[in-house]
Structure formats: structure tokens, C-alpha cells
Amino acid sequence: LFLVNCSHKLEYIKLKKWLKERGFEDSNLRPAEFWETGRGLMTTKALQAGDLIISLPEKCLLTTGTVLSSCLGGHIAKWKPPVSPLLALCTFLIAEKHAGEKSPWKPYLDVLPKTYTCPACLEPDVINLLPKPLKKKAQEQKMLIQELFTSSKAFFSSLQPLFAESTEIIFNYSALEWAWCTVNTRTIYMKHPHRECFSLEPDVYALAPYLDLLNHSPNVQVKAAFNEQKRRYEIWTNSQCRKHQEVLICYGPHDNHRLLLEYGFVAMDNPHSSVYVSPDTLLKYFSPLDKQRKAKVSILKDHDFLENLTFGWEGPSWRLLTALKVLSLGAEEYACWRRILLGDVTSARNEQQALDTAAKICQFLIEETQQVLLQISQLKRDKENLKPHLALVEMLHSENLKILQKSTEILCNLNLGTT
């Protein structure tokens, strides 16, 4: 249940008034602080499956249409090569935040997070503690924002006539990082027709004030879409929710890597969670003396069997076992690789070797995860300022450890079954 009802806080009173002016009728949702999820929305009456949770008028949504009808519109239309819909939204958020009291979007901007915990915003020390495949993606995310910043400098300068201060000061790196994370973590999917003044990247974003306070749970089901007739964005629940409980929605069947990467949080006991095995880790268990090793790796690469190899709550994934079976092929079995990719059995020896190797990899990852958890607990003592970021990475590794321990159990049982 909720810890603190926040609806009497001035920022939420102002937001509600602002939404009302734009045609939003008060729903049964109230902002509150929750023990597990932090800030979210609670319901003041019990919800049944099939109930409408929230219905937000189009006027409340912030889209590229909003940006084009602002004073930025003309500058965007003139700029060549055309900017992406994402950059247009980022530019608008930075400009409105800079306008402060003068911005018509101020009540919404005031309730947005000041900082984010997407991997791109984490300190290098913290990024280093992420599991290998996620660390790589985190570094790619950082690069993406850096490249966007560099490539947008000239465009930002072209906006100088709109501002008294230098655009270099207003549109600085940390402002863009904040805006990028706002768009990346908070937008709802809403398809807009392509406009000539934008690049060809899909225009599918909308920021939805108030609605974006709803937190994610992997265990609920909702239906969310823009209602063309009513011109409103609606969310319907397929689950029940008791009075004064947090109303949760599902952002999609994402594992914790994806949740951390896209939204900056981790869900505990997430049924979709999995532990990724990097190609380096996979290949450590196969002899470099195997004459066909190179060919086997090429096969796995060509058929996309080197990425997304995982352990889950049900043990090693089919993809992981398939990759291990290909790598375990004896010289005389090598010709059968196609059958393995289709799910056939080549030999009992091949099956057994794949399971044994899966167990070794699992054991290696358990030890590696325990090491990292130790490092994190030491860092938490030494670096007070990194505590919230470290807690997030700690949650991710703790969940990974649980999955790996479960996988070890499953592999033990499989082996007991085969011997």
C-alpha cells in the first residue's frame, strides 16, 4: 500500500489544474509514494478487469505537432538536413525548461524527474559493474547521445534569434542528456503521419502528463491506445486493483536488461528476466585446437546464434543449448549442423556435452556475479554519492544470481534424469 498520498503537494495541484484546463476530467487516480516503486498513482476506488484507468485528451499530449506549432516550428521547417522527431522533442523540452515561468508546459515540466538512471547517465565506475552484454549496450547509449549532441550543435546555434542567452549555454550536453532520457523513458507509442520537415525516422512519440506517473509491473495486463473517435489516449485494465493500491501498467514483456536500458529501473522477480551469455564466455569452453571451431563460429554468426543466449527461470534457453550443441559437434558429426539448428538430436554424447558445458558456464557466471556483488557492497561504503546507482546495479545482479542458481538446479535435475 501507499506510504504517502502526494495529491496535496503544490506541484500536483498545479498539474491537475493545468490538465483540467485542457479537458482532463478528474479520474480515481492520486499521486502517491510507494515503498517498492517510488512515485506512482493509486486508485481511490477498486478497479475491475475491463475498467478504464485513464483517458487523456489529445490537448494534454506533447508531440512533434506541439513542437511545430511553437516558436521553434519555423526554425525546424527551414533547417536542412531535416531534424529527427526525437531531436525536435528534445529541443522543445530544453527550450521550455529554460523559459521557466513563461512556459505553458511548466506544470508538467515541474513534475518530471530532475535526473535519470538510464545507463547513459551512470558514472563509468558504475557502468563497469554491469553484466558484459549490458555494459556494451550502455556504452552504445552514451555514444548515441554524444553523437546526437555533436551533430545538433549547428541546429541549436540556428535558434539563437529566439533566445537572449547563448544557445551554447542553454543547449548544453547535460540539458540534452536530460531531454533525451525524458523522451526515451516516458513517451507512449503514438504513430504520427510523416512530415516533410522531419527526417525519415519514425515519428511515434507522445509525452503524456499524469499518465506517465503509472509504474510498470510485469504481472499485469492492460490495453493502451489512442482513441481516434474521442481524440484521447486511453488505458484499460485487464487486472483487478484494490482501493488505495498502486495502479500498475505493463510496458511490455521486457527482461531487466531491457528495463534498465530503456527506463532506468529493474523489476524484482520479473518472470521475463534472463541472464545473457556473452560470446567470449561461450567460446571459453571450447578448445582452440578444434579444427572446425572457426567454421562452427561462422555458422552461429550467420544464423544469428551468438547473441541473445540466455539462462532464465526455466534454465538455459533453447538458443543457448542450440549454440552449445553446434560447438560440441564431433568431427564426424559436423555435417549435421543444419539439423541441430532445426532442433534435431545428433547424438547422446553431443546432448550431454552441451548440458555439461551449460552447467560450467552457469557456475562461472554465478562466481562472477558473486564477485561483482562483493565489489558493489564495498563501493557502497566508500562512495556515498553513487549509492542510488549502485543499488540499481545490485538489484540487477541479485536477480541474475537467483536465476543462475535456479538454472543450476534445473541442469542438475536434467543430468540426474539422463544418467
C-alpha positions as CSV (number, residue, x, y, z in Angstrom):
1,L,0.0,0.0,0.0
2,F,1.0,3.6,-0.4
3,L,3.3,5.3,2.1
4,V,2.4,9.0,1.4
5,N,-0.5,10.5,-0.5
6,C,1.1,13.3,-2.6
7,S,-2.0,14.8,-4.1
8,H,-1.9,17.8,-1.7
9,K,1.6,18.7,-2.9
10,L,1.6,22.1,-4.7
11,E,3.2,20.7,-7.9
12,Y,0.5,18.1,-8.3
13,I,-2.3,20.6,-7.5
14,K,-0.9,22.8,-10.3
15,L,-0.6,19.9,-12.7
16,K,-4.2,18.8,-12.1
17,K,-5.5,22.3,-12.6
18,W,-3.5,22.6,-15.9
19,L,-4.8,19.2,-17.1
20,K,-8.4,20.3,-16.2
21,E,-8.0,23.4,-18.4
22,R,-7.1,21.1,-21.2
23,G,-10.2,19.0,-20.8
24,F,-9.0,16.2,-18.5
25,E,-11.7,15.1,-16.1
26,D,-10.5,14.0,-12.7
27,S,-10.1,10.3,-12.5
28,N,-9.9,8.0,-9.5
29,L,-6.1,8.2,-9.5
30,R,-4.0,10.1,-7.0
31,P,-0.2,10.6,-7.0
32,A,1.5,8.8,-4.0
33,E,4.8,7.5,-2.9
34,F,5.1,3.7,-2.7
35,W,7.6,1.5,-0.9
36,E,8.7,-0.6,-3.9
37,T,8.3,1.7,-6.9
38,G,8.7,5.2,-5.5
39,R,6.3,7.8,-7.1
40,G,3.2,6.4,-8.7
41,L,-0.6,6.6,-8.9
42,M,-3.0,4.9,-6.5
43,T,-6.7,4.3,-7.1
44,T,-9.4,5.8,-4.8
45,K,-11.8,3.0,-5.8
46,A,-11.5,-0.7,-6.5
47,L,-10.8,-1.4,-10.2
48,Q,-12.2,-4.4,-12.1
49,A,-10.9,-6.0,-15.3
50,G,-12.3,-4.1,-18.2
51,D,-12.3,-0.7,-16.4
52,L,-10.9,2.5,-18.0
53,I,-7.9,3.6,-15.9
54,I,-7.2,6.9,-17.6
55,S,-8.3,8.9,-20.6
56,L,-6.1,11.8,-21.6
57,P,-7.3,14.4,-24.1
58,E,-5.1,15.0,-27.2
59,K,-4.6,18.6,-26.0
60,C,-2.6,17.3,-23.0
61,L,-0.2,15.3,-25.1
62,L,3.2,16.7,-26.1
63,T,4.0,15.5,-29.7
64,T,6.0,16.8,-32.7
65,G,2.8,18.7,-33.6
66,T,3.2,20.6,-30.3
67,V,6.7,21.5,-31.3
68,L,5.9,22.6,-34.8
69,S,3.1,25.0,-33.5
70,S,5.6,26.6,-31.1
71,C,8.1,29.3,-32.0
72,L,10.5,26.5,-32.8
73,G,8.3,25.4,-35.7
74,G,9.6,27.9,-38.3
75,H,13.2,27.2,-37.5
76,I,12.7,23.5,-37.7
77,A,10.9,23.8,-41.1
78,K,13.8,25.8,-42.5
79,W,16.7,23.6,-41.2
80,K,18.5,21.3,-43.6
81,P,19.2,18.4,-43.4
82,P,15.8,17.9,-41.5
83,V,16.0,17.1,-37.8
84,S,14.6,13.9,-36.4
85,P,11.3,13.8,-34.5
86,L,13.3,12.8,-31.4
87,L,15.6,15.8,-31.6
88,A,12.6,18.1,-32.2
89,L,11.1,16.9,-28.9
90,C,14.4,17.2,-27.0
91,T,14.9,20.7,-28.3
92,F,11.3,21.7,-27.2
93,L,11.8,20.3,-23.7
94,I,15.1,22.1,-23.2
95,A,13.6,25.4,-24.6
96,E,10.5,25.2,-22.4
97,K,12.5,24.3,-19.3
98,H,14.7,27.3,-20.0
99,A,11.6,29.5,-20.4
100,G,10.7,28.7,-16.7
101,E,7.6,30.7,-15.5
102,K,6.9,31.7,-19.1
103,S,6.4,28.2,-20.4
104,P,2.8,27.0,-20.8
105,W,4.2,23.5,-20.1
106,K,5.7,24.5,-16.7
107,P,3.2,22.5,-14.5
108,Y,4.3,19.3,-16.4
109,L,8.0,20.1,-16.5
110,D,7.9,20.7,-12.7
111,V,6.9,17.1,-12.0
112,L,9.4,15.5,-14.4
113,P,12.4,13.8,-12.8
114,K,15.4,16.1,-12.4
115,T,17.8,13.2,-13.1
116,Y,17.6,9.8,-14.6
117,T,19.2,6.4,-14.0
118,C,19.4,5.2,-17.6
119,P,22.8,3.5,-18.3
120,A,23.9,6.6,-20.3
121,C,23.7,8.7,-17.1
122,L,25.6,6.3,-14.8
123,E,29.2,7.0,-13.8
124,P,31.8,5.0,-15.6
125,D,32.6,3.2,-12.3
126,V,29.0,2.0,-12.2
127,I,28.8,1.1,-15.9
128,N,31.9,-1.1,-15.4
129,L,29.9,-3.2,-12.9
130,L,27.1,-4.1,-15.4
131,P,27.0,-7.5,-16.9
132,K,29.1,-7.6,-20.1
133,P,26.4,-7.5,-22.8
134,L,24.5,-4.7,-21.0
135,K,27.7,-2.8,-20.4
136,K,28.3,-2.8,-24.1
137,K,24.8,-1.5,-24.8
138,A,25.2,1.1,-22.0
139,Q,28.3,2.4,-23.7
140,E,26.5,2.5,-27.1
141,Q,23.7,4.5,-25.5
142,K,26.2,7.0,-24.1
143,M,27.8,7.3,-27.6
144,L,24.4,7.8,-29.2
145,I,23.6,10.8,-27.1
146,Q,27.1,12.2,-27.6
147,E,26.8,11.9,-31.3
148,L,23.3,13.5,-31.3
149,F,24.8,16.4,-29.3
150,T,27.7,16.9,-31.7
151,S,25.6,16.6,-34.8
152,S,23.0,19.0,-33.4
153,K,25.3,21.9,-32.5
154,A,24.8,23.8,-35.7
155,F,21.0,23.4,-35.5
156,F,21.0,24.7,-31.9
157,S,23.0,27.7,-33.0
158,S,20.4,28.5,-35.7
159,L,17.9,29.0,-32.8
160,Q,19.9,31.9,-31.4
161,P,17.4,34.6,-32.6
162,L,14.8,33.1,-30.1
163,F,17.0,33.5,-27.0
164,A,18.7,36.3,-25.1
165,E,21.4,33.9,-23.7
166,S,23.8,32.0,-25.8
167,T,22.4,28.7,-27.2
168,E,25.6,27.0,-26.2
169,I,24.7,27.6,-22.6
170,I,21.0,26.6,-23.0
171,F,21.5,23.6,-25.2
172,N,24.5,22.1,-23.3
173,Y,25.3,18.4,-23.0
174,S,23.6,17.7,-19.7
175,A,20.4,19.5,-20.9
176,L,20.3,17.2,-24.0
177,E,21.0,14.1,-21.9
178,W,18.1,15.0,-19.6
179,A,15.8,15.7,-22.5
180,W,16.8,12.5,-24.4
181,C,16.2,10.4,-21.2
182,T,12.8,12.1,-20.7
183,V,11.7,11.2,-24.2
184,N,13.3,7.7,-24.1
185,T,11.8,6.7,-20.7
186,R,8.5,8.5,-20.7
187,T,6.9,8.6,-24.1
188,I,3.9,6.5,-25.1
189,Y,3.7,4.9,-28.6
190,M,1.6,7.1,-30.9
191,K,2.0,7.0,-34.7
192,H,2.0,10.3,-36.5
193,P,2.0,10.8,-40.3
194,H,5.4,11.6,-41.7
195,R,6.0,15.4,-42.1
196,E,8.4,16.8,-44.8
197,C,10.2,18.9,-42.2
198,F,11.4,15.8,-40.3
199,S,14.0,13.2,-41.2
200,L,12.7,9.7,-42.1
201,E,13.0,8.3,-38.6
202,P,9.6,7.1,-37.3
203,D,7.5,9.8,-35.6
204,V,5.9,7.6,-32.8
205,Y,6.4,9.6,-29.6
206,A,4.0,11.4,-27.3
207,L,4.6,12.6,-23.8
208,A,1.6,12.1,-21.7
209,P,1.4,14.2,-18.5
210,Y,0.0,12.5,-15.4
211,L,-0.4,9.2,-17.3
212,D,3.4,8.9,-17.3
213,L,3.3,8.5,-13.5
214,L,1.9,5.0,-13.9
215,N,4.6,2.4,-13.0
216,H,5.4,-0.9,-14.6
217,S,4.7,-4.4,-13.4
218,P,5.4,-7.5,-15.5
219,N,2.4,-9.2,-13.9
220,V,-0.4,-7.0,-15.0
221,Q,-2.2,-6.7,-18.4
222,V,-3.5,-3.5,-19.9
223,K,-4.8,-2.3,-23.3
224,A,-3.5,1.1,-24.3
225,A,-4.2,3.1,-27.5
226,F,-5.1,6.4,-28.9
227,N,-8.9,6.6,-29.5
228,E,-9.3,8.2,-32.9
229,Q,-13.0,9.0,-32.4
230,K,-12.7,10.6,-29.0
231,R,-9.2,12.0,-29.7
232,R,-8.0,10.7,-26.3
233,Y,-5.2,8.3,-25.2
234,E,-6.8,5.6,-23.2
235,I,-5.6,2.8,-20.9
236,W,-7.9,-0.1,-19.9
237,T,-7.0,-2.6,-17.3
238,N,-7.4,-6.4,-17.6
239,S,-6.5,-6.9,-13.9
240,Q,-8.2,-6.1,-10.7
241,C,-6.8,-3.5,-8.3
242,R,-8.0,-2.9,-4.7
243,K,-8.9,0.5,-3.3
244,H,-5.8,2.6,-2.2
245,Q,-3.5,0.2,-4.1
246,E,-1.0,1.3,-6.7
247,V,-2.3,1.1,-10.3
248,L,0.3,-0.6,-12.4
249,I,0.6,-1.0,-16.1
250,C,2.8,-3.2,-18.2
251,Y,5.3,-1.5,-20.5
252,G,5.8,-4.8,-22.4
253,P,7.3,-8.3,-21.7
254,H,10.8,-6.9,-21.0
255,D,13.6,-8.5,-19.2
256,N,15.6,-6.5,-16.7
257,H,18.4,-5.6,-19.2
258,R,15.8,-4.0,-21.4
259,L,14.0,-2.3,-18.5
260,L,17.3,-0.8,-17.2
261,L,18.4,0.2,-20.7
262,E,15.1,1.8,-21.8
263,Y,13.6,3.0,-18.5
264,G,16.4,3.1,-15.9
265,F,14.9,0.7,-13.4
266,V,14.9,-3.1,-12.6
267,A,11.8,-5.2,-11.7
268,M,12.3,-7.8,-8.9
269,D,11.0,-11.3,-9.5
270,N,10.5,-10.4,-13.2
271,P,9.2,-13.5,-15.0
272,H,10.8,-12.3,-18.2
273,S,14.2,-11.8,-16.7
274,S,17.2,-13.6,-18.1
275,V,21.0,-13.7,-17.8
276,Y,22.9,-13.1,-21.0
277,V,25.9,-15.2,-22.0
278,S,28.5,-13.1,-24.0
279,P,30.2,-14.8,-27.0
280,D,33.6,-14.6,-25.2
281,T,32.2,-16.5,-22.2
282,L,30.6,-19.1,-24.5
283,L,33.7,-19.8,-26.5
284,K,36.0,-20.1,-23.4
285,Y,34.7,-23.7,-23.0
286,F,35.7,-24.9,-26.5
287,S,39.2,-25.9,-27.4
288,P,41.1,-23.6,-29.8
289,L,42.6,-26.8,-31.2
290,D,39.3,-27.9,-32.7
291,K,40.0,-27.7,-36.4
292,Q,36.3,-26.8,-37.1
293,R,36.0,-24.2,-34.4
294,K,36.2,-21.3,-36.8
295,A,33.6,-22.8,-39.2
296,K,31.3,-23.5,-36.3
297,V,31.6,-19.9,-35.0
298,S,30.8,-18.7,-38.6
299,I,27.7,-20.9,-38.7
300,L,26.5,-19.4,-35.4
301,K,27.2,-15.9,-36.5
302,D,25.5,-16.3,-39.9
303,H,22.4,-17.8,-38.3
304,D,22.3,-15.2,-35.5
305,F,23.1,-17.7,-32.7
306,L,25.9,-15.8,-31.0
307,E,23.7,-13.0,-29.5
308,N,20.8,-13.3,-27.0
309,L,21.9,-16.5,-25.5
310,T,20.4,-16.7,-22.0
311,F,19.7,-18.5,-18.8
312,G,16.1,-17.9,-17.5
313,W,13.9,-19.1,-14.6
314,E,13.4,-22.3,-16.7
315,G,17.1,-22.9,-17.2
316,P,19.3,-22.5,-20.3
317,S,17.3,-21.2,-23.3
318,W,16.8,-23.2,-26.4
319,R,19.0,-20.8,-28.3
320,L,21.9,-21.2,-25.8
321,L,21.6,-25.0,-25.9
322,T,21.5,-25.0,-29.7
323,A,24.7,-22.9,-29.9
324,L,26.4,-25.3,-27.4
325,K,25.3,-28.3,-29.4
326,V,26.8,-26.8,-32.6
327,L,30.1,-26.1,-30.8
328,S,30.1,-29.6,-29.3
329,L,29.8,-31.4,-32.7
330,G,32.4,-34.0,-33.1
331,A,34.4,-34.1,-36.4
332,E,32.3,-37.0,-37.7
333,E,29.1,-35.1,-36.8
334,Y,30.0,-31.7,-38.2
335,A,27.9,-32.2,-41.4
336,C,24.7,-32.4,-39.2
337,W,24.8,-28.8,-38.0
338,R,21.7,-27.8,-40.1
339,R,19.7,-30.4,-38.3
340,I,20.7,-29.0,-34.9
341,L,19.6,-25.5,-35.8
342,L,16.2,-27.1,-36.6
343,G,16.1,-28.7,-33.2
344,D,17.1,-32.3,-34.0
345,V,19.2,-34.6,-31.8
346,T,22.6,-35.7,-33.4
347,S,23.9,-38.0,-30.6
348,A,23.5,-38.6,-26.9
349,R,27.2,-37.6,-26.5
350,N,26.5,-34.2,-28.1
351,E,23.4,-33.6,-26.0
352,Q,25.3,-34.5,-22.8
353,Q,28.3,-32.3,-23.7
354,A,26.0,-29.3,-24.3
355,L,24.4,-29.8,-20.9
356,D,27.7,-30.2,-19.2
357,T,29.1,-27.0,-20.8
358,A,25.9,-25.1,-19.9
359,A,26.4,-26.2,-16.2
360,K,30.0,-25.0,-16.3
361,I,29.1,-21.6,-17.8
362,C,26.3,-21.3,-15.3
363,Q,28.8,-21.9,-12.4
364,F,31.3,-19.4,-13.9
365,L,28.6,-16.8,-14.1
366,I,27.5,-17.4,-10.5
367,E,31.0,-16.9,-9.3
368,E,31.4,-13.8,-11.4
369,T,28.1,-12.4,-10.1
370,Q,29.1,-13.0,-6.5
371,Q,32.4,-11.2,-7.1
372,V,30.6,-8.2,-8.5
373,L,28.1,-8.1,-5.6
374,L,31.0,-8.0,-3.2
375,Q,32.6,-5.1,-5.2
376,I,29.3,-3.3,-5.1
377,S,28.9,-3.6,-1.3
378,Q,32.4,-2.3,-0.8
379,L,31.8,0.7,-3.2
380,K,28.5,1.5,-1.4
381,R,30.5,2.0,1.8
382,D,33.2,4.2,0.1
383,K,31.2,6.2,-2.4
384,E,28.1,7.7,-0.8
385,N,27.2,9.7,-3.9
386,L,26.9,6.6,-6.1
387,K,24.6,4.8,-3.7
388,P,21.4,5.1,-5.7
389,H,23.1,4.0,-8.9
390,L,24.9,1.1,-7.1
391,A,21.6,-0.1,-5.5
392,L,20.1,-0.4,-9.0
393,V,23.1,-2.4,-10.4
394,E,23.0,-4.5,-7.2
395,M,19.3,-5.4,-7.8
396,L,20.1,-6.5,-11.3
397,H,22.9,-8.8,-10.2
398,S,20.9,-10.2,-7.2
399,E,18.1,-11.1,-9.6
400,N,20.7,-12.6,-12.0
401,L,22.1,-14.7,-9.2
402,K,18.7,-16.1,-8.3
403,I,18.1,-17.0,-12.0
404,L,21.6,-18.7,-12.3
405,Q,21.0,-20.7,-9.1
406,K,17.7,-21.9,-10.4
407,S,19.3,-22.8,-13.7
408,T,22.0,-24.9,-11.9
409,E,19.2,-26.7,-10.1
410,I,17.4,-27.4,-13.4
411,L,20.6,-28.6,-15.0
412,C,21.4,-30.9,-12.1
413,N,17.9,-32.5,-12.4
414,L,18.3,-32.9,-16.1
415,N,21.6,-34.6,-15.6
416,L,20.2,-36.9,-12.9
417,G,17.5,-37.7,-15.4
418,T,20.0,-38.7,-18.1
419,T,22.5,-40.8,-16.2
